[in-house]
Structures are given as C-alpha cells and as structure tokens.
Amino acid sequence: MGASIDGVDRNAATVGQFDRFELTVGSPASYTNPFDPDEVDLSCEFTAPGGATTMVNGFWDGSVWKVRFAAEEIGSWSYQVSMADAASTVQAGGTFDVVASDQKGWIGESPIDPRYLSYADGSQYYGVGVSMPWLVDPQGAGFYNPYTDVMAQLEANGCNIFYYILETPWDNQLATMVSGYDRYDMTHAANIDHMVEDAESHNVAILFSIWIHGLLRDVTHPWSDNMWESDNPFNALSNCDGFFTNAQSWEYQQKLYRYIIARWGYSPAIAFWHTCVEIDGTNAINVPSSTANTPTGWNNKITDYFRDNDPFGHPTTASKSGDVYWPEGYEVTDCPHVHSYDHLDDVDGIAARIAYWSERLFKEYAKPGFIGEFGKPDHEGDLSTRFMHNGIWASLMSGSCVTPLHWWGSPVGHPEWAVISEDMFDQLLHLRSFVDAIDMAEAGFCAVNDSQITLSSPGIDSYGLQGEEVGIYWLHDATPGETHSGVAVDLAPMQPGQYRIGFYNTWTGTWSTEQTTNASPVGVLSFSCPAFAKDIAMTVRRIDSSLYGSEQLYGFDHSLEGWAVDSVYGAEPFFIYDDFEGYSSSAQLRSEWNEDMTALSIYSEILTWHSPSRSMRATYNADGYFQVWRNTGIPDRDSMSVWFKGDASNTDGLVFVRLLDSSWAAVKEFHYPGGTRVSDWIRWTLDISDVDVSQVARVSLGVYVTGVGGTDSVWFDDVEFGEEFAAQAAFESGFSESGSGGSIRIDATSTPTANWLDLKLLSPDMGAFDLSEYEGIELLVFVGQWPGDLQAIPVSVSGGAYAEGSAQPLMVGKWNRVVLSKSEIDSL
C-alpha cells in the first residue's frame, strides 16, 4: 500500500507561545526503513495568524510518527501534514491556538549588538554554566553528577546553559554500530527527549554538540584510539578521511542531521548547534578543505545544512582543540568559540589567558564569541574554585557572550575532573546576579585597554568594557595574599557628566555603598575602591550629562567638556557615504560593495578601524590592481574624504579613488602614491568642486601595485562628502565669532557670550588651527575616537599656529572630538 494517514492527534488544542506543539500521526503503512526520508517523507506546513508559513519535517520515534513545533506568533494557527512515498502523497490538516506564556523563545544573535545574544522576545540572554558533556540523566544521578535533579541544581545556582555532546559511544549516540548509519537508537533518542524537556522546564539551554572528535579519527591521527573503526557505523561507507568527502557518507549524514533538527530543533532549550567538537582532533587534518572556508569543505557543508534546514534558526558553532585559533571556521559559523587548556593549573594566570581569547573574538568578529571549554583537571578545593572564578570574571569583562564552560566530569580516563563543588556553583550564581543588572547589548561596549585605566596599586590587573552610559570593570590581584584598601582608579577618557560607581564583592555576591562623582573637565573619572582581597567588580554609570553643553556635531551627539560647539561649517553638513558600521558580516558588506580582485576578497573588519568599530579590509595578491565599487551616486558637495591605511610591509603601490559614470568612464580620478605602505590611518581629502555630481553613478576604491609581491591588505573607512573648501573660504572671509561658521565657545562662567575662540578646522592639506589672536594661551586638546582612543595633546600657541609633538594636524571628523581646556578653568 502507499502512504496513508488514519488520524492526527494534537498534544493540546491551545499551547503557550514558544511551548511545544506536537502532532502524533497515525498510519497503517509500514516501511523497511522509516528513518529514511527517501523511502517515506513526513512533513508539516504551519500557517501563522498573519499568513506566514513554516515547513517542519516529521520523524519516526520508533513506534509512531511525530511532528514537533513551537510558535512565536499569538493567535489561531493551522497546519497541513503530508506523508509521501513512492506510491502516493496524502495530507491531513487542523488548527490550534497559541496564547501568551512566560517563555522567552529561542536564543540568537542580539539585533542591537551582534556580539551578544538575546531571546526571541528581545530580552537579554547571557550564558552562565558548565560543561556536562554526557551521562546527564534527568531521572537520577549520572556517572559523575552528585545531584539527583541536575537541571534544578543548575537553575538554582544561576546557570542557564550546559555543554552536551550527542554522538558519544558511552552515552546517547544515535547512529550506533548496532543501529547502523541509516537507523537510530530510539532508547537513546528518548533519553535526549527527557534531557531537553527537563532543561526547558528549568530555563536551561544546551550547547548541543553533534560529533565528538574521537568518532571521526583513526590510527593515522596523532591522538589515535581509533574509535572510527570500533564505534562509528559510517565506517561502512568510506574510510575515515572519506567521511569528510565521500558523497554517500554525506548523503546519510544529512539524513542524521535532518532527524536531529526534526526531533529537537523546536526547543528553546537548544542554544547552539555545535557541529563538531575539536575538529583538529579528527581526520579532517588529512583533508585540508574540510576546515577551510570553501563551499565544498565539510565544515561549510555541515554548518550550511543546519543553518538552511533549521526552521527555528538556532545559531551554529564549531571548535578546534585547546588554544588553537581558527579564523576560517569563525568566518563560517554564527558563533566563534575557543577551547582553552594552556593554563591547566595556573589558578591566577588563567584570567589573562581567558581574557586574551575573549577580547580577541570580541574585537575581530561581529558575532557572539565565547570559551566553550576550560578547566583545572585535578580538583583542589579552594584552588579549583579560584581557577573557575577567575576564568568566568575575566571572560565577562573581555566581551564573551557566555562564561567559559568548566569541564565537569569524564568517564573515560579522567574521573578526577568530575567535581563542581558548592563553592564553585556559588561563583556562577554571583556572576549571574551581576550580569543580570547590565544590558550587555544595549551598552554598546568597547574593550578597555591599559592606557584607559590607571590604578594606584601595582600588581593589580584590570579588565573592562565601556559604553556611552555604562561600563563594567574587574580588578584582579594576580598574586593574591593581601587586602587592598583605598585603591585609586582613574578612567579616561570619559564622557562628561556625573557618574554612579557600584562595587561588587565577587566572592559573596554583595554590593558595597555606591559612590557618586563627576568626570573632570579633561575627561578623567577618579574614585577609590573599598577594601578588597583577590578581586572586585564595578559598574560605572553616567547618571547626569547636563553639567556641560551638548550640541550636534555632524549629526552626532558630542558632549564637550565645558565647551559648546555652535557650528563647524557654515555650509551643508557632512554626508556619510559609508562608515562601514552597518555590516554585521563580510557577506553583507559584499552585497553592497562589489569586487574586482586579482585574488582573495573584502571583509568587514572589526580589529582594525578608524571609527568607531568597523572598516573594510581588502586582501589581495600584490601583483597588479584591484578595485571595489559601490553603485551609488554622490551628494552635491565640494570635498570628499576617505580614511585609509596600509602596512609598511606591503608591496609599494598607489591607492586610488575613482568617481565613475554609468558607462564606467572616470568622471574624476585621484591617486595617492605609496599609499599601500601608509601604516597609520590617514584622512585623504579630495577637491571635487569641479565635478558634475549628476554624472557620478558609482564610487570606486582601489590599489595599483607597481611591483610583484605576496598577499597584502589595505583598509578603508569613513567615506564622507562635505563643504571643506567652502568652509575654508568662509573662515578666511571673517565669519563672526558669535554665530555660525566655526566658532567654539569657552563657557567658563555659564555666560553664553563670554570668552570666544576662533579655530580653523581644516584638513591636513589646508593647515592647522589659526590661534594667532591667542598667543600664549595654554591649551589641552583631546582628539580621537570616542570612547576608545582619545589622546590628550598639550598645545602652546606660537606664531599663529599650534605646536605639539606630532606633525600631523589635529582634525575634527565624524567620530572625532576636540576638547579645549584653558588652565584658568581647570576647576570646572
């Protein structure tokens, strides 16, 4: 007989938003292999109240057919179940209602800051947890777990994530040597059902890992143990190297992944699909394309499969072994993550190591990054507690979206790892209490470097993140043994205004009395810490910005320490053609900027930029030329500016800007000889006052290399159009001091008409500040990007110009800030 449906039962007529809705589909038909969708395919189309449709695959649970779904939209839904085989296709439909619930939904990239996570309802998700890689038994104690209700224990201690590995021979492997590569162990699948359901009921999510490295290596791998031959049924289809390339192996892998998604993909308890644990621990090392960023490589294929076939959009991740950097993998997956085991017994040094990896991922990728594994193998009471404590706090303060997940247990060779003490759980709970008070994505954090925080006591390391309105900091004594009293802290540069400082005892989870203080006129925030031993955490919140003037500079709000900007230019404001901030991935950048490259490509760069957190990096073979272009015209302005940098090691070549018409003819072209070797960011200002902008259809940026070299990179940022040449003429024709046209007011007495100072705000091609009327005034100029790299430059006026240590003129740009402070008003 052909496909047949003799009934569809709902688990409920009404379900809560994001709760499981399950259909049990009756069918008298029997099949040789009900796990093979090529023999029989069950699917269901769900239609939302607003009309959107979602297709979900069904699965065979060993005795009946099922479909699992969860709905985000509240209201009346309908569904249409389809069962198809070689003989026929049959359908059956029905309806159900979705009502509001207290569930928050699936976890994914935050729409506010892609380096952090949020639930589907928009609320913050910051992961706090441990690694429980196998033998997690919600019905009783597992191999290493001393608690009879592990999910409740996690929830009670502030944990909302754990790390689990599916395909392990000693636990709940689906495709076993008994079941074969084309069928699955239903007892194991039922165990996973129980684990997922228990996690859901306690608001705990799972870093759901598919393959453990041991199953994917044979005796040719340096780690040996040959689990491929003894425990992986895919060995019937190919040798171990072939697992990553063989077409038939890939065919049946996809069927396994489809089953996993169909059975558990609905669940908000799935935080990530972790496709492979430590891929360099597999025979992928013998197949270089497997780990390279190439469409036919295995890592790309498995990542794309989960991304393209999961209707609920769980983010993907993959890993290499301890402290191995894998940029090709991070570019492909949704969430880069690292395992760190270089400092196994360095109880205090682990903080710097975890911070290194966390900050590197935070800066280099506009994605949520984290440490997936770390740990101290031998449990030593207080030392183990301190090890985990230092790791999780360093990670939080360096940009991770999840705490590093301390390994908890191993039944194979390392039973000494199998301890997470009550004291260690307490540390997770204290961190969770702290982070719940901070909206990590909304803060707009930048990593704080050593030059931005000064401490009065030597031997204390500082870690922190600072945003426009809030910052978080952690001071850590790397050689503990004393109590620190009255440690003075200077943070600079800080936005003007009043701040409230909160002090948090990370060991007890308690807050000390807050302090309230003001940032100084030159942008320094000073305060002293209460006494602490080992470490202390702080929040720094700006609570009042009204102490100083705040006006608009190029459409961006800049509060200038005691100085109000009336106007920068008398003509039209700057037009931002592209600041490269709006691209959350290199693929998105390439959808806007087109490439004509001799080799390689362009990237959305988060490590090197002019302002404030991204640029466009072009990596090319240095043996000819490349260009990138954007098919957008330009505004009617008289100047164009481009920030760019190269590298001193690059092959010599010129950087060019071309304004092209619709037929690709150059309306105007500019060359910067030697630009490929400019090692610092430079603002290149171009005179386009004679250009008929109506003829310009696209802007092209590029490089022409005169020699023959290797692989080089240049970076572009902040392409803008303005009226700089008109502004220069306006200044020189004598704009009044009290109105528009480039005056900056020194407001020492809160009297709007007091103490005016004229400045020429010109590009590097046009000169510097004109201070000829103010000979002898001592000034302190802050210039740079807020909040990351403002620099204080002492200035003295001599001969109508300024003198300071650098020959580079000071510039006011879209993200630049200039603050002037006379010594007479330092007491403001």
N, C-alpha and C positions, 0 to 999 in steps of 0.2 A: 504494500500500500504506500501511497505518497504521504506527504506532510498532512498532519491533521491536528486540530485543536478542539478538545471537547470541554473546555472550561478555563476561565481565568479568574483566579481568586486574588483579591486585594488584601494586604495586611491591615488596611484601615480605609474607611471612606473619607476621613479627614486626618491630615497629618500636619505637624508643625513645620514651619519654614526651616529648611536645611535638615529636617529629620528624614530617616529612611522611609521610602515608599517602596514596597516590594510586591511584585506580582508572581504568583505561582501558576504556571501554565500547564494545564493537563493535556496530554497527547497519548493516544493509543499506539502511535507508530514506534517502532524500535529500530535502532541503528547499530551497525557494527562498532562505530566509534563516535559516540555523541559529543566527544570533546573536539572533533574536527569540523570546523565551520564549512569546509569544502563538501562534507557529506550532509550536514544539516546545519542550517543557519537560523538562529533565533535573534530577533532584534525588535526594538520598540521605538516608535516615534512619539515623543511627548510634545504637546502643544500648550504653550503658556496662555494665560488670560489675555495677554497683549498680542498674541498671534505668532510669536517666535517659536521655532521648533528645535528640538534636540533629539538626535538619534543615539540610542544606547544599545549596546549588544547584550544579549542574554547569555546564560550559561547553564550547563548541566551540573547539578550538585551531587550527583551520584545516585539519586533516586527520582528527582523531579527537575523540571525546567524552571528557571527563575530569571526575573529581571529586577535590578535594583536601581533606584533613582533617588535624588534629593532635589528639591525645588527651591529656588530663591524668590520667585515672584508669588505674592499672595493673591489668592483668588481661585477660580474654578479652572482646572486643567482637564485635558482629555488625552487619551493615549490610543495608539493603534499597534497591536502586537502582530508581528509577521513571522511565520515559520516557513522556511523554504528548503526543499531538497531537489534532487534531480528530476523528480516526477511532477512536483506541483508546489504552489505557494498558497498558503491560507492566512487569513487575518481575523483578528477579533479586537474589539475596542471597548472603551469605557471611560469613566470620568472619576475625578476625585477632587477634593478641596484642600487648599493649603491655607493655614491660618498662622498668625504671628506666634513666634516662640521666643525663648530666651537664647536660642542658638545663634552663633555669630557667623557661621558659614566656613567656607574653605579658606585656607591660608594662601596668600600670594604676594606678589610684589606690591609695595605701597604705591598708590598713584601720586603721592606727594613727594616722596624721596625714594627712588628705586633701589637704594642701598638698604632699605629696611622692609619689613613685612607688615601686612595688615590682614584682617579677616575680610570676608566678602562684604560685611556690613559697614566697612570703613574703619572699624576700631583697631587699635594697635595690637599687634602680636609681636612680642619679644620672647624668643625661645629660651627657657631655662630648664636644664635637665641633665641626663646622664646617658651613657651607652649601656643598654641591656640587649646585647646582640642576639641572644637566643634563649630558649628554655624559659620563656615568660609565660607562666601558667596562671591565668586569672582565677582558676578554680582552686588553687592551692600553692604551696611553696614550690618554686622552681629549684633547679640544681644549686644555684648559688644565692638565691634570694631568701633572706630570712623572714620575709613578711608574707602572711597568708593572703593579703589583698594588696598587691603591689601598686595598682593604679590609684587606689585610695591613698596609699602611702606617698606616692609621688605628688598627688594633688595637695595633700595636707602640708607638704614641705615646699610649696611654691613651684613645683616642677610642672611644665606643660609640654614637654617633649621627651622622647627617648629614641634611641638609635637601635633598630632591629634589622637583622639580616634574614631574608626568607630562605634562599637556596643553600641551606646547610645540612649535610647528611645526618647529623646527630640531633636535628630538631625537626622543623616542619617543611622540609624540601618537598616541592610539588612534583617535579619530574624526577622520579627516583629510578634506581636500577630495576626495581620491581615493576613500577608502572610503565616504564619506557619513556622515550622522548615525546610521544604523541598522546599520552594519557597522564592523569594527575592523581595524586594520593588524596582521597576525599577525607580521610581521618585528619590528615594534616591541614587540609583546607578548612575543616570545621574548627580546628584549634585556632586558626588565624581569625575566623569569624568571631570566636569568643574574645580573642585579644582586642580586635578592633572595636567590638561593641563595648567592652569594658573601658577602653580608652575614651570612647565617645562619652560614656556616662560620667567620666571624671574630668572632662575637658583637657585631656592629654592627647597630644599629637604624636605622630610616629615618623621618624626619618626612615622610610620604608625602603630597605636596600634589597635589590634583586639577587645579584650574584656575589658570592664570596670568592675571593681570588683563588683559593685552593682548588675549587672545582674546575678552574679554567687554566690549569698548568699541568705539565707532565714532567718527566725526569730530566728533560733538557733545560728546565728553568733552574736558576741558581737556588731558589727556595725549595726545590724538589718536592717530595712527599707524594706526588703522582696521584692525587685524588681524581684527576681526569679519568684515569683508567679504572679506578676502583669504585667511583661513586657518581660519575656523570653519564647518564644514558645517551647523551648526544655523541658519545664516542662511537656509536653505531653508524653515524652518518659521515664522519670525517676524522682525521687526526686532530690533535689539539690546536695546531696552527689553523687548520681549516675551519674551526668553529667561527673564526673571525672573517672568513672569506667565502666559504662554501655556500652555494645558492640553496641547496636543500636544507642545510643546517639553518640558514637564515629564515627559510620558509616556516620551519617548525618553531623557531624562536619567536617569530611574530605571533604564532597561534598561542604560545605560552603567555606572551605579554598581553595579548587580547583578553585571555582568561583572567589574568590578574586585574586588569582595568575593569572588566565587566563585574567581577565579584566584589572588589573593594574600592573602586575608583569613586563611587558615590560619596564616600565617607569624608566628612570634615576632619576626621582623625588622621587622615593621610596628609602629612605636612609636605613631604617631598618624595618624588621617585628618585632614589639613589641607584642608578643603573648598574654600577659595578664598584665594588669595594677594592680600592688599591689596584688599579688596572695594570700597574707595572709589576704586580705580583702574579700576573697571568702570562700566557704565551703570546699575548699581544706585543710583547717586546721583540718577538721574532717577526712581527708583521707591522712595520712602522706606520703604514697607512691607518692602522686600527686606532691609533691615538692622535693622529694628525688631524688638523681641521680641513678635511676634504669630504665632499658629499658622499663618496663611496666608502669612507672609513667606518669601521664598526661603531666607534663612539658616536659619530654623527648619526648613523642609521638608527641606533637604539634610542638615542635622545630624540630624534625626529619622530620615531614611532610613538613614543609616549606623548610627546607634545601634540602630534597631529591626531591621535586617536583617543585621547582622554577628554571627554566632553566637559569635565569639571575643572580642567586647567591647572592641575597640581604642578608646581614648578619642578624642574629636573635638576639633578646634580650628579657628579661622578668624582672619584678621588684617585690620587696616587698615594704611595706609601709615605712614611714619616718625613716631613720637611722637604718634600720634592715640589718644586714649582712647575706648573703645567699650564702655560698660557693658552695653548691650542685647545685644551679641554675647557678652560674657563670661558673662552670666546663662544663655545658651542652651547654649553649648558646654561640654565637660567640662574643658578646659584653656585659660584665658585666656592670650593671649600678645600681645606688642607688638613692632613693628619700631622701631628707634631709629637715626636718622641725623642728629639735630640737631647733633651734635658731631663732624663728619666728620674734622677734623684737630686736635681738642683732645686731645692724647695723654694728658694727666693729668686734664683735666676730664671725660673720658668716664666716669671712675669714679663721680662723683657722679650723673651722668645715668642710668647703668645701675642704680645703687643706688636712685634715686628710683622708677623703674618696677618694679624687682624687689620693693622693700618695699611699694609701693602694692598690687600684686597679692597679695602675701603677706598683707597686713592686711585687704584688702577682700573677698577671696573664699576660701572654704574649698575651694579647688581647686588643683591643681598649676599654677603660673604660670611663665612664662619669657620671655626675649627671643629671638624667632625669627630676627631678622636684625639685624646691626650691622656696621660695618666702616670701615676707612680706605681710601679708593679708590686713592690713589697709594702704591705700596709704596716705603718709605724705610728699609729695613733695620732698624736698632735702634728707630727711632721706631714703625714698624709693629708690631714685637714688643712694645714697651711699651704701645701702644694696646690690643692684644688682651689682654695680661697684665692690665692694669688693669681692663678690662671684665669678664673672667671672674672675677677675685677679688672685685670689688665685688658681682657678681651672687650668687655663692655666699654671701657674708656678709650678704646682704639678703633671702634667702628664696626664690630661684629654685630650681626642680627640675631645670633643665638650664642649662648655661652658655650665655651668648649666643652664637649661631652666626655666626661671622665669615664674611662672604661670600667665596667662593673661586671667582672666575672668572666671566666673562661673554663669550660670543662675539658679542654684539650691542652694539657701540659703546664698550665699556669693557674692553678687554683688559688695561688696567693693574691691574684688580682681581685678576688671575689669579695671585696669588702667596701661598702659605703656605710660609714658609721653614722650614728645620730648627729654627731658634731658636724660631719660633712654635709648632711642634709640641712642642718641649721644654716650653713653658709649659703646654700642655694636659696633658702627661704628669705634670708636677709637681703640678698641681691635682688630677688624678685620684688620685695617690698620697695626697694629704692627705685628700680626701673619703672615700676607701675606709676610713679609720680611724674614721669617725664614722657612727653610725646616725642619719641625719638625722630620720627619722620618729619613732624611739623617744625622741629627746631632748626632745620637747615644747617646741620653741623659741619664744621671743618675740623680736621685734626689739628691739635695744638702742638707746635714744635717747641724745642727747648728755649729758643730765643724769646718766646712769648710769656714764659712764666719764670720768675726769679724767686728763689727761696733763701731765707736767711741761714738755714742749717745745711751744712754739707752732708753728703751721703744719703740724701733722700731723693728718690726718683719720682718724677711727675708724669702723669698721663692725663689726657683730657680731650674733650670735644667742646667747641664753642660755636654757638649760633648767634643770630642777631639779638635775641631776647633772653636766651638761657644758655648756660654752659654747665658741664659736669666734669669734675676733676677727681683724681685719686693720687694721693701722696703715699709712697711706699718706701719704707726703710729696707733697703736690700741687704743690710747687715743688722738685723734687729737685736735688741738686747737692752735698750734704754727707753725711757719715756721722754717724749719730746714735748716741751712746754713753750708756748708762745711763738711757734714758727711763723715768721712773717712771710707773706705772699704778695708779690706784685704781678698783676696780669696786665699785659699791654700788647697791642693797642686794644682798647675797649671803647665801645660806643659811649657817647656822653649820657649822663643821667644818673639816677640813684639805683643802687643795687641792694638786693637782699641775699645774704650768704647763709646757706644752711649747711650744717656739719653733721655727718652721719657716721656713727660707730659701726663699721662694717662687721664687727665680731659679735655685737649684741643686737644689731638691727634697731638702734635707738638714735633719735635726733638730739643734738645739743641746742642751746639757746641760739637763735639766729642773730646775725649782725646786719646792720643797715649802714651803708656808706656810699659816698659819691665817687665817681671817677674824676680824676684831676683834669684841669684844663688841657693837659697834654696827653690825655687818654690812658692814664695809669690808674688801675684799681688796686688799692692796698688794703690788706686786712691781716689779722693774726688768727691762727688756729687755736682751738682749745687743746689741752694736753692730750696726747695720744701715744700709744705704743703700737709698733708694727706698721699700721697704715690708717688712713682716714679718707673718707669720700666727702665731696662737697657739691652743692648746687649753687650756681651763681645766676640770679635772675634780675633782669633790669625791670624795675617797677615804676620808674618815672623818668621820662625823657624830656620833660618840659623845662628843665633848668637852663637849656641852651636853645638857640634858634634852630629851626628846622625848615628848610626850603627845598624846592625841587631843582636838581641838577641833571639836565638831560633826561628828565622824566623819572629819575630815580631819587628816592628819599635819602638824603645825606644830612645827618645832624652834625654840625661842625662845632667843635669845642669852643664856644664863646664867639663864634664868627658866623654871620649870616650871609649867604650868597644871594645877592639881589638878582643878578643875571650874569651869565657867562658870555653869551654872544648877543649882539643887538639884532641879529637876523634870525633865520629859521634854526630850530634846534637840530641836533644830530639825528640822522636817520640810521637805525641799526639794520644793516643789510643782513648780517648773520653773525651772532656771537657764539654759535655752536653749542649753546646751553640746552637747546630743546631736544637733542637727540639722545634717547636712552640706550641706543645700541649703535654699533657700526653699520648694521644693516639699515637702520633708519636713516643714518647720515647718507648712505649711498643711494637712498631713494630720492634725495634732494640734490646731492652733488654727483655729477656724472664723472666717469674716469676715462682718461685716455693714457694708459700707463704702459711703459715698456715691460713692466712686471710688477707683481705684488699689488698693493691696494691702498685705500684710505681708511682711516679708523677714527672713531670717536674716542679721543684721548682724555683720560681723567688723571693721569700722573703729571703731565707737563702741560701748562696752560698759562695764558696771560691773565685772564679773569673770567669768571671767578672760580670755575671748577672744570672746564672742558675746553678742548681745542680740537682742530682737525689735524691729524698726523697723516702725512703722505710718505709711504715707504716705497722705494723704487730702486731699480738697478741703475747705477750711476754710469750709463754708457750712451746717453742720448738726451731725450727730453720727455717730460710728461706734463700734462695739464689736467686740471679738474675744473668743471664749469657748472654753473647754476643757471637754469633757463628762466631767469627773472630780470626784468629791466631795472633801471636805477632811478632815483629821485632827482629832481632839479636842484642840485647843489653845486658849489664851485670847488669842493675838495672831496677827495676820497682818502681814507686811511686804512691800512692793513697792518696788523701786528704779525710778525713772523720771527722765527728763529731757525737756525740750522744746527750744525755741530762742527767744531774745529777739525774733527777727523774726517768730515765729508770730503768727497772729491770736489775740486773747485768748479763752481758754476754760477750762473746768474739766476736770480729769482725774477719772475716777470708777472705783470698784471696786464690783461688784455680785455678791453671793452669791445665786444663783438656785436655785429648786426645779425639780422635773421638769416643771412646767407653765409655767415661765419667770417665775413671780412672784418678786419680790425678797424674800428672807429678811432681808437687810440690805444697805444701800447706803451708800457713803461718797463724799464729794465733796472735791476739792482745788481751790478757786477759783484761777484764774490759773495753773494747773499747766502749761498749754501753753507758757508763756513762762519756765518754770524752765530756766535754761541750763546748770546743773551737776547732776550726779547727786545725787539726794536719796533718802533712805530714809524711806518713809512707813509708819508703824507704826499699825495699826488694832486697836482693842479689840473682840474678838469673843467675850468671855467670856460674853455673854448669848445667843449663837447656838446653836440646836439643830442641831449639825452633821449629824445624820442626815437633816435636811430639805434639805441643800445638794446639788444634783446637778451644778452647774457653776459655774465662776468666770468672770466677765466683766470685761474691762478696756476702758476707752474714753475718749472725749473728747466733750464737748459744747461747740460753738463758738457764742458769742453774737453774733458779728459776721459779716461776709461778707469772705472773703479768698481767697487763691490756694491753692497746693498747699503743705501743711505736713507736718512729720513729728514724731512723738514716739517715744521709745524706752522699752521696759520690760525689766527684768532681775531675776533672783534673787527669785522669788516664794516666800516661805517662811512656815511657821507655827511658832510657838513658845509658850513659857510666860513671856513677859517680865513680865507683871503679877504672876504668882505669884512670879517671881524677885525682883521689887522688894519684895514683902511679906516674902519670906524674908530678904533683906538687912536690911530695916528692923527685923525681929524679932530680929536678932542671931545670925546663923549663926556658928559657931565658926571661928577662924582656921585651925585645923589640919585641918579636914575638908572636906566638900563644901560647895558653896554660894557660890562666887565668890571664893575666895582665890587670890592669885598669890604664889608663894614667891620671895623673893630668895635665891638659893643661892650666896652668895659663898665659903663655906668647904666646900662639898660636905656640909654637915651638914643633914639633912632638916628639922630643927626650927628652924633659925636664921632670924631676920630676916623676919618675916611682914609682909605689907602688904595691907590690905583695900581693895578697889575696888568701887565701884558701876558695873556695866557696863549702862548704861541707854540707852534710845533717845533721840532728840532731843526727844521730847515729855516725857521724865521727868527730864531734868537731866544732870549730868556726873559725873565721878569724885568720890567722897567721900574726901578725903585730910585730914580735919580733925585726925587724930591725928599727922600727919606734917608739921606746919608747918616750913617752912624747908628741906625736903629738895629738892635739885636733881635733876631727872629729865630724861631724854631719851626721848621717846615716838616710836616708829615706828608709823605707822598707814597702811594702804592695802592694795593687792592685790599678792601675790607672783607672779612676780618683777618685774612691770612698773613699778609706780609707788609704791613705798613712800616716804613722806615722813617726815623727821626733824623733830619739833616740840619745841623746848625748853619745858619746863614748870616753873613755880615755884608753890608752894602758898601760898595766901593766903586766910584766912577760910574754910578748909574746902573750897575748890574750887580748880581749877587755873586758871592764867592763861596764855594764849598768844595768838598774833597773830590767830587766826581765831575768829569767834564760833560756828562750827559745832562741836558736841560731838564728841568722839572716840568712835568706835564699834567694837565687835568684831562682825563679821559672819561669814558662812560662809567667805568668802575673805579676810577681813581678819586682820591680825596686829598685836598690840600688844606691843612690847618695851620694857621699862623698864630703865634703866641708871643706878644711882647713881654719882655722880662718884667715890665712895670705892672702887668696884670696877671702874673702867675698865681696870685692868691684867689683868683676867681673860683 
